[in-house]
Amino acid sequence: MVEGSMTQGAGQGPAVRTATLRDFRVPPYAQAPDPAHTNAYGNNYASPYGSAYAVDEEPEGYTPTQRDLPVISRGGPGDTLQVAVEPAPEPKPAAGEGLGPLFVVGDVHGYLDELYAALAAQGLIDAEGHWAAGNARLWFLGDFTDRGPDGIGVIDLVMRLSAEAAAAGGYCKALMGNHELLLIGAKRFGDTPVNSGAGTATFQAAWLLNGGQKADMDRLQDVHLQWMSRLDAVALEDAHLLTHSDTTAYLGYGSTIEDVNDTVHAILTRNDADECWDVFRKLTKRFAFRDEGGAQAVRELLEAYGGERIVHGHSPIPYLLGEVGNESADDGDDNSGPVVEGPHVYADGLAIAMDGGVTMAGKLLVVQLPLHG
């Protein structure tokens, strides 16, 4: 079997249904942008739902993540390949006939403009940023904040699309990523010492070290914390097991999906700093499905929780492929960034990686499942 990266074509997307959505209003916690806001893709989202920041404006205190990422060298017999394929035409949801097509979104990390463009390219939102996909199903795989400039804007958008999708007969849902756990911990526990397993640490220090943005913390409200705390850790959709992290650590939280989600929710409810840190630490592990034994690790999760393939974010595809390019902004090479054409299929075809590396000049991925080709 040849494994590789697949590019999901933009297609025409699901049928547009906007007539019942335009009565939605900005929630009280949403940030109003410049009405003339135009994103880097040239799309003008003039609705009150765009980024809180203009295109060439960065929030006060914004600290872009350095892109000097390590190259993970490859070269063994188990290497995967990137294979460009032509996707099958996207089916359109039929009104009143149950659930529509399934889409997944990789790690966003505060890159709100890129998220708008990627969702619009799949026909999931209209030019004003409203849900336009009827009864389609959309899953975000976690990591909404940190590193990029507008993490709270991303959360506000996902929360609003959840309401609009439900009103249109579909749904928009999200999983809990390790950066959600990190932001929750930084807000709740700050500099409270926790037992990290390798000495004393704090959520606040770890959050800053991992790209935490002052602008996100300043705009973080209780409604955001409550929403993040209720996110599930694992889900099963159409024989696809959805997780944020490429780790088997989920198995330590229960033998069923319901058990895992209930356990994680219970830990967050107890509000114990050490317990929350332990969950964050375990769900930050990565690369369990890569290299020798990776396929067996995937099978363990599938046998426990069901599904035929696992779909995850967390580990950037350039990491998995060892294709982190020259990130110098002054070399004049437009092709210096990592080449990500689409999801990365590996582990004997059992795992699909969805983090396109948007934080390292990669690509924010929004694709329809199942993959074709």
Backbone hydrogen bonds in HBPLUS format (Angstrom, degrees):
<---DONOR---> <-ACCEPTOR-->    atom                        ^
c    i                          cat <-CA-CA->   ^        H-A-AA   ^      H-
h    n   atom  resd res      DA  || num        DHA   H-A  angle D-A-AA Bond
n    s   type  num  typ     dist DA aas  dist angle  dist       angle   num
A0345-VAL N   A0004-GLY O   2.82 MM 341  5.01 160.7  1.85 123.2 129.8     1
A0006-MET N   A0343-PRO O   2.79 MM 337  5.38 142.4  1.93 143.6 156.0     2
A0021-LEU N   A0018-THR O   2.93 MM   3  5.16 158.7  1.98 112.8 119.9     3
A0024-PHE N   A0021-LEU O   3.19 MM   3  5.94 170.1  2.20 122.3 124.7     4
A0030-ALA N   A0027-PRO O   3.00 MM   3  5.47 163.4  2.03 118.7 124.1     5
A0037-HIS N   A0034-ASP O   2.87 MM   3  5.27 153.1  1.94 128.7 128.2     6
A0039-ASN N   A0043-ASN O   3.08 MM   4  5.69 160.7  2.12 157.7 152.1     7
A0042-GLY N   A0039-ASN O   2.98 MM   3  5.58 164.7  2.01 121.8 124.2     8
A0057-GLU N   A0054-ALA O   3.08 MM   3  5.05 161.4  2.11 108.8 113.2     9
A0062-TYR N   A0059-PRO O   2.99 MM   3  5.42 149.4  2.08 141.7 137.7    10
A0079-ASP N   A0076-GLY O   3.23 MM   3  5.68 160.5  2.27 119.2 119.5    11
A0097-GLU N   A0094-ALA O   3.08 MM   3  5.54 149.9  2.18 142.8 137.9    12
A0100-GLY N   A0135-ASN O   2.67 MM  35  4.90 153.3  1.74 142.7 133.2    13
A0137-ARG N   A0101-PRO O   2.80 MM  36  6.03 170.5  1.81 166.7 165.8    14
A0369-LEU N   A0102-LEU O   2.86 MM 267  5.57 162.8  1.89 148.7 153.7    15
A0103-PHE N   A0137-ARG O   2.80 MM  34  6.10 149.3  1.89 150.5 160.9    16
A0139-TRP N   A0103-PHE O   2.91 MM  36  6.25 157.5  1.97 145.1 151.8    17
A0104-VAL N   A0367-VAL O   2.91 MM 263  5.68 155.0  1.97 159.4 167.5    18
A0367-VAL N   A0104-VAL O   3.08 MM 263  5.68 153.1  2.16 156.6 162.4    19
A0105-VAL N   A0139-TRP O   2.83 MM  34  6.23 140.1  1.99 157.3 163.5    20
A0141-LEU N   A0105-VAL O   3.07 MM  36  6.06 156.2  2.13 159.9 163.0    21
A0106-GLY N   A0365-LEU O   2.99 MM 259  5.43 163.4  2.01 154.9 158.9    22
A0108-VAL N   A0143-ASP O   3.13 MM  35  6.21 145.0  2.26 150.7 161.3    23
A0111-TYR N   A0108-VAL O   3.19 MM   3  5.73 165.4  2.21 120.3 124.8    24
A0109-HIS N   A0143-ASP O   3.03 MM  34  5.72 174.4  2.03 140.0 140.8    25
A0148-GLY N   A0109-HIS O   2.83 MM  39  5.35 119.8  2.20 132.0 148.8    26
A0110-GLY N   A0144-PHE O   2.79 MM  34  5.82 134.7  1.99 134.6 133.3    27
A0112-LEU N   A0110-GLY O   3.08 MM   2  5.63 128.9  2.35 104.7  90.3    28
A0150-ASP N   A0110-GLY O   2.99 MM  40  4.51 153.9  2.05 125.3 130.0    29
A0115-LEU N   A0111-TYR O   3.08 MM   4  6.36 145.7  2.20 143.5 153.9    30
A0116-TYR N   A0112-LEU O   2.95 MM   4  6.26 164.0  1.98 158.6 161.1    31
A0117-ALA N   A0113-ASP O   3.08 MM   4  6.36 165.9  2.10 152.3 155.6    32
A0118-ALA N   A0114-GLU O   2.97 MM   4  6.10 159.2  2.01 145.2 150.9    33
A0119-LEU N   A0115-LEU O   2.94 MM   4  6.08 164.3  1.96 158.1 161.7    34
A0120-ALA N   A0116-TYR O   2.94 MM   4  6.07 159.0  1.99 149.8 156.2    35
A0121-ALA N   A0117-ALA O   2.94 MM   4  6.07 150.0  2.03 144.0 152.1    36
A0122-GLN N   A0119-LEU O   3.25 MM   3  5.37 136.6  2.45  97.4 108.5    37
A0124-LEU N   A0119-LEU O   2.98 MM   5  5.31 154.4  2.05 161.6 153.6    38
A0123-GLY N   A0120-ALA O   2.94 MM   3  4.93 158.4  1.98 104.8 111.3    39
A0132-ALA N   A0124-LEU O   2.81 MM   8  5.19 168.9  1.82 131.2 129.5    40
A0126-ASP N   A0130-HIS O   2.87 MM   4  5.49 144.3  2.00 143.9 155.5    41
A0129-GLY N   A0126-ASP O   2.93 MM   3  5.27 164.0  1.96 115.2 119.4    42
A0136-ALA N   A0133-ALA O   3.03 MM   3  5.53 154.0  2.10 131.8 140.0    43
A0171-TYR N   A0136-ALA O   3.11 MM  35  6.66 154.9  2.17 149.0 154.4    44
A0138-LEU N   A0171-TYR O   2.86 MM  33  6.26 152.0  1.94 149.2 158.3    45
A0173-LYS N   A0138-LEU O   2.78 MM  35  6.23 160.3  1.82 166.4 171.2    46
A0140-PHE N   A0173-LYS O   2.89 MM  33  6.30 155.5  1.95 143.4 150.7    47
A0175-LEU N   A0140-PHE O   2.88 MM  35  6.17 146.0  2.00 146.3 156.6    48
A0147-ARG N   A0211-GLY O   2.67 MM  64  4.30 161.3  1.71 134.3 128.7    49
A0154-VAL N   A0150-ASP O   3.14 MM   4  6.51 145.0  2.27 142.8 152.2    50
A0155-ILE N   A0151-GLY O   3.07 MM   4  6.45 159.2  2.11 149.7 154.3    51
A0156-ASP N   A0152-ILE O   2.89 MM   4  6.12 165.4  1.91 153.2 157.1    52
A0157-LEU N   A0153-GLY O   3.01 MM   4  6.17 154.4  2.08 142.2 149.0    53
A0158-VAL N   A0154-VAL O   2.98 MM   4  6.28 164.8  2.00 156.5 159.7    54
A0159-MET N   A0155-ILE O   2.93 MM   4  6.11 163.1  1.96 156.3 161.0    55
A0160-ARG N   A0156-ASP O   2.98 MM   4  6.17 158.5  2.03 146.2 152.1    56
A0161-LEU N   A0157-LEU O   2.86 MM   4  6.07 167.7  1.87 158.0 161.4    57
A0162-SER N   A0158-VAL O   3.01 MM   4  6.12 144.5  2.14 141.2 150.3    58
A0163-ALA N   A0159-MET O   3.40 MM   4  6.77 150.3  2.49 142.1 147.7    59
A0163-ALA N   A0160-ARG O   3.06 MM   3  5.30 120.0  2.43 101.8 115.5    60
A0164-GLU N   A0160-ARG O   2.99 MM   4  6.33 163.2  2.02 155.1 160.2    61
A0165-ALA N   A0161-LEU O   2.78 MM   4  5.75 162.5  1.81 149.0 153.9    62
A0166-ALA N   A0162-SER O   3.21 MM   4  6.23 158.6  2.26 137.8 143.4    63
A0167-ALA N   A0163-ALA O   3.14 MM   4  6.36 152.4  2.22 143.2 150.4    64
A0168-ALA N   A0164-GLU O   3.13 MM   4  6.36 131.3  2.38 138.0 150.5    65
A0168-ALA N   A0165-ALA O   3.04 MM   3  5.06 133.0  2.27  96.0 109.3    66
A0170-GLY N   A0165-ALA O   2.89 MM   5  5.01 148.0  1.99 154.4 146.2    67
A0169-GLY N   A0166-ALA O   3.25 MM   3  5.24 163.9  2.28 102.6 107.4    68
A0176-MET N   A0232-ASP O   2.81 MM  56  5.83 146.5  1.92 152.7 158.7    69
A0180-GLU N   A0177-GLY O   3.16 MM   3  5.30 134.7  2.38  99.5 111.3    70
A0181-LEU N   A0177-GLY O   3.30 MM   4  6.70 159.7  2.34 148.5 153.0    71
A0182-LEU N   A0178-ASN O   2.93 MM   4  6.15 146.2  2.05 137.7 147.7    72
A0183-LEU N   A0179-HIS O   2.95 MM   4  6.03 158.0  2.00 139.4 144.2    73
A0184-ILE N   A0180-GLU O   2.93 MM   4  6.09 165.7  1.95 152.8 157.2    74
A0185-GLY N   A0181-LEU O   2.98 MM   4  6.07 160.5  2.02 142.5 148.3    75
A0186-ALA N   A0182-LEU O   2.87 MM   4  6.07 156.1  1.93 146.6 153.3    76
A0187-LYS N   A0183-LEU O   3.03 MM   4  6.18 157.2  2.08 148.2 153.5    77
A0188-ARG N   A0184-ILE O   2.89 MM   4  6.07 165.0  1.92 153.3 158.1    78
A0189-PHE N   A0185-GLY O   2.77 MM   4  5.48 163.6  1.80 147.4 153.3    79
A0190-GLY N   A0186-ALA O   3.10 MM   4  4.70 136.5  2.30 108.5 119.3    80
A0192-THR N   A0189-PHE O   2.89 MM   3  5.45 161.9  1.92 141.3 147.0    81
A0204-GLN N   A0190-GLY O   3.02 MM  14  4.83 155.2  2.08 143.0 136.2    82
A0194-VAL N   A0201-ALA O   2.76 MM   7  5.40 152.5  1.83 154.3 159.5    83
A0201-ALA N   A0194-VAL O   3.11 MM   7  5.40 160.6  2.15 150.0 155.3    84
A0196-SER N   A0199-GLY O   3.04 MM   3  5.67 156.2  2.10 169.8 175.3    85
A0206-ALA N   A0202-THR O   3.10 MM   4  6.30 162.5  2.13 147.7 153.0    86
A0207-TRP N   A0203-PHE O   2.76 MM   4  5.90 154.9  1.83 153.5 160.6    87
A0208-LEU N   A0204-GLN O   3.10 MM   4  6.34 164.9  2.12 150.8 153.6    88
A0209-LEU N   A0205-ALA O   2.96 MM   4  6.11 160.1  2.00 147.3 153.5    89
A0210-ASN N   A0206-ALA O   3.01 MM   4  6.10 136.9  2.20 139.7 150.0    90
A0210-ASN N   A0207-TRP O   3.23 MM   3  5.18 130.0  2.49  93.6 106.3    91
A0212-GLY N   A0207-TRP O   2.75 MM   5  5.03 140.6  1.90 144.8 144.5    92
A0211-GLY N   A0208-LEU O   3.25 MM   3  5.40 147.4  2.36 117.1 113.0    93
A0216-ASP N   A0213-GLN O   3.06 MM   3  5.39 126.0  2.36 104.5 117.4    94
A0217-MET N   A0213-GLN O   3.19 MM   4  6.61 161.7  2.23 154.0 158.7    95
A0218-ASP N   A0214-LYS O   2.86 MM   4  6.07 159.8  1.90 156.7 162.3    96
A0219-ARG N   A0215-ALA O   3.23 MM   4  6.32 142.8  2.38 136.3 144.6    97
A0220-LEU N   A0216-ASP O   2.92 MM   4  5.93 115.8  2.34 142.5 158.9    98
A0220-LEU N   A0217-MET O   3.33 MM   3  5.06 149.8  2.43  94.0 102.7    99
A0224-HIS N   A0221-GLN O   3.00 MM   3  5.41 129.4  2.26 108.0 120.7   100
A0225-LEU N   A0221-GLN O   3.16 MM   4  6.56 158.7  2.21 152.1 158.3   101
A0226-GLN N   A0222-ASP O   2.83 MM   4  6.06 164.9  1.86 159.2 162.8   102
A0227-TRP N   A0223-VAL O   3.10 MM   4  6.12 156.3  2.16 135.9 142.4   103
A0228-MET N   A0224-HIS O   2.95 MM   4  6.16 169.6  1.96 154.8 157.2   104
A0229-SER N   A0225-LEU O   2.94 MM   4  6.03 157.8  1.99 148.1 154.5   105
A0230-ARG N   A0227-TRP O   3.23 MM   3  5.44 143.0  2.37 102.0 112.0   106
A0231-LEU N   A0228-MET O   3.20 MM   3  5.41 162.7  2.23 108.3 113.6   107
A0235-ALA N   A0242-LEU O   3.09 MM   7  5.12 151.2  2.18 143.4 148.3   108
A0242-LEU N   A0235-ALA O   2.75 MM   7  5.12 162.3  1.78 153.8 158.2   109
A0237-GLU N   A0240-HIS O   2.93 MM   3  5.15 167.6  1.94 148.5 150.1   110
A0240-HIS N   A0237-GLU O   2.74 MM   3  5.15 149.1  1.83 117.5 128.2   111
A0308-GLU N   A0239-ALA O   2.72 MM  69  5.26 170.4  1.73 135.1 135.7   112
A0309-ARG N   A0239-ALA O   3.35 MM  70  6.77 147.9  2.47 156.2 164.6   113
A0241-LEU N   A0309-ARG O   2.80 MM  68  6.12 166.1  1.82 162.8 164.7   114
A0311-VAL N   A0241-LEU O   2.81 MM  70  6.03 161.4  1.85 155.2 157.2   115
A0243-THR N   A0311-VAL O   3.08 MM  68  6.38 164.0  2.11 159.7 162.1   116
A0313-GLY N   A0244-HIS O   2.87 MM  69  4.98 143.6  2.00 123.1 134.9   117
A0288-ALA N   A0246-ASP O   3.09 MM  42  5.84 159.9  2.13 160.9 154.6   118
A0251-LEU N   A0248-THR O   3.01 MM   3  5.84 153.5  2.08 123.6 129.2   119
A0252-GLY N   A0249-ALA O   3.03 MM   3  5.61 156.2  2.09 115.7 122.4   120
A0253-TYR N   A0250-TYR O   2.96 MM   3  5.57 167.5  1.98 123.0 125.8   121
A0260-VAL N   A0256-THR O   3.03 MM   4  6.35 161.7  2.06 154.6 158.8   122
A0261-ASN N   A0257-ILE O   3.04 MM   4  6.28 172.9  2.04 159.2 160.0   123
A0262-ASP N   A0258-GLU O   2.89 MM   4  6.00 162.9  1.92 150.7 156.1   124
A0263-THR N   A0259-ASP O   2.89 MM   4  5.97 158.4  1.93 149.9 155.7   125
A0264-VAL N   A0260-VAL O   3.04 MM   4  6.28 167.1  2.06 155.1 157.8   126
A0265-HIS N   A0261-ASN O   2.99 MM   4  6.10 164.1  2.01 149.0 153.9   127
A0266-ALA N   A0262-ASP O   2.90 MM   4  6.01 154.6  1.96 144.3 151.6   128
A0267-ILE N   A0263-THR O   3.02 MM   4  6.28 154.7  2.09 148.8 154.9   129
A0268-LEU N   A0264-VAL O   3.12 MM   4  6.41 163.1  2.15 151.8 155.5   130
A0269-THR N   A0265-HIS O   2.93 MM   4  6.15 148.8  2.02 146.0 155.4   131
A0270-ARG N   A0266-ALA O   3.00 MM   4  6.26 147.1  2.11 146.4 154.2   132
A0271-ASN N   A0268-LEU O   3.29 MM   3  5.30 139.4  2.47  95.5 106.4   133
A0276-CYS N   A0272-ASP O   2.94 MM   4  6.15 167.2  1.96 162.4 166.2   134
A0277-TRP N   A0273-ALA O   2.91 MM   4  6.06 153.8  1.98 145.7 153.4   135
A0278-ASP N   A0274-ASP O   3.00 MM   4  6.19 151.5  2.09 142.8 150.0   136
A0279-VAL N   A0275-GLU O   3.15 MM   4  6.52 153.7  2.22 148.8 154.7   137
A0280-PHE N   A0276-CYS O   2.99 MM   4  6.26 168.6  2.00 152.2 155.4   138
A0281-ARG N   A0277-TRP O   2.77 MM   4  5.97 165.4  1.79 155.2 159.3   139
A0282-LYS N   A0278-ASP O   3.01 MM   4  6.15 161.7  2.04 145.8 150.2   140
A0283-LEU N   A0279-VAL O   2.93 MM   4  6.07 162.9  1.96 157.1 161.7   141
A0284-THR N   A0281-ARG O   3.35 MM   3  5.26 158.0  2.40  98.0 103.5   142
A0285-LYS N   A0282-LYS O   3.33 MM   3  5.65 161.2  2.37 105.1 110.6   143
A0290-ARG N   A0287-PHE O   3.33 MM   3  5.25 163.4  2.36 103.1 108.0   144
A0294-GLY N   A0291-ASP O   3.06 MM   3  5.60 158.8  2.10 138.2 139.2   145
A0297-ALA N   A0293-GLY O   3.10 MM   4  6.35 149.3  2.19 146.2 154.6   146
A0298-VAL N   A0294-GLY O   3.08 MM   4  6.44 154.3  2.15 149.7 156.1   147
A0299-ARG N   A0295-ALA O   2.99 MM   4  6.28 158.5  2.03 146.5 152.5   148
A0300-GLU N   A0296-GLN O   3.02 MM   4  6.31 145.6  2.15 144.8 153.2   149
A0301-LEU N   A0297-ALA O   3.40 MM   4  6.76 154.5  2.47 144.6 149.4   150
A0301-LEU N   A0298-VAL O   3.07 MM   3  5.32 118.0  2.47 102.6 116.8   151
A0302-LEU N   A0298-VAL O   2.96 MM   4  6.28 163.0  1.99 156.8 162.2   152
A0303-GLU N   A0299-ARG O   2.82 MM   4  5.90 158.4  1.86 150.0 155.5   153
A0304-ALA N   A0300-GLU O   3.15 MM   4  6.28 145.0  2.28 136.8 145.5   154
A0305-TYR N   A0301-LEU O   2.90 MM   4  6.01 165.2  1.92 156.2 159.9   155
A0306-GLY N   A0302-LEU O   2.72 MM   4  4.74 140.8  1.87 131.8 137.4   156
A0310-ILE N   A0350-LEU O   2.89 MM  40  6.33 161.9  1.93 164.8 167.1   157
A0352-ILE N   A0310-ILE O   2.87 MM  42  6.23 148.1  1.97 157.1 167.1   158
A0312-HIS N   A0352-ILE O   3.00 MM  40  6.36 163.1  2.02 165.2 169.9   159
A0354-MET N   A0312-HIS O   2.77 MM  42  5.89 145.4  1.89 156.2 167.1   160
A0315-SER N   A0313-GLY O   2.81 MM   2  5.91 136.9  2.00 113.8  99.7   161
A0319-TYR N   A0316-PRO O   2.86 MM   3  5.27 128.6  2.13 108.7 122.6   162
A0320-LEU N   A0316-PRO O   3.13 MM   4  6.60 155.2  2.20 148.3 155.4   163
A0317-ILE N   A0355-ASP O   2.76 MM  38  5.94 158.1  1.80 175.8 176.2   164
A0321-LEU N   A0317-ILE O   2.89 MM   4  6.11 149.7  1.99 156.6 165.1   165
A0322-GLY N   A0318-PRO O   2.81 MM   4  5.57 122.7  2.14 134.1 147.0   166
A0323-GLU N   A0318-PRO O   3.05 MM   5  4.96 149.1  2.15 134.4 142.1   167
A0322-GLY N   A0319-TYR O   3.29 MM   3  5.12 139.5  2.46  93.1 104.3   168
A0336-SER N   A0333-ASP O   3.30 MM   3  5.45 146.8  2.42 118.6 115.0   169
A0344-HIS N   A0353-ALA O   3.10 MM   9  4.99 159.4  2.14 138.2 143.9   170
A0353-ALA N   A0344-HIS O   2.80 MM   9  4.99 168.3  1.82 147.6 149.2   171
A0346-TYR N   A0351-ALA O   2.97 MM   5  5.39 160.5  2.01 147.8 153.7   172
A0351-ALA N   A0346-TYR O   3.09 MM   5  5.39 164.0  2.11 157.9 153.2   173
A0350-LEU N   A0347-ALA O   3.01 MM   3  5.46 163.1  2.04 114.5 120.0   174
A0363-LYS N   A0356-GLY O   3.06 MM   7  4.76 164.9  2.08 109.9 114.2   175
A0360-MET N   A0357-GLY O   2.98 MM   3  5.39 158.7  2.02 113.5 120.4   176
A0362-GLY N   A0357-GLY O   2.69 MM   5  4.47 136.6  1.87 143.3 138.3   177
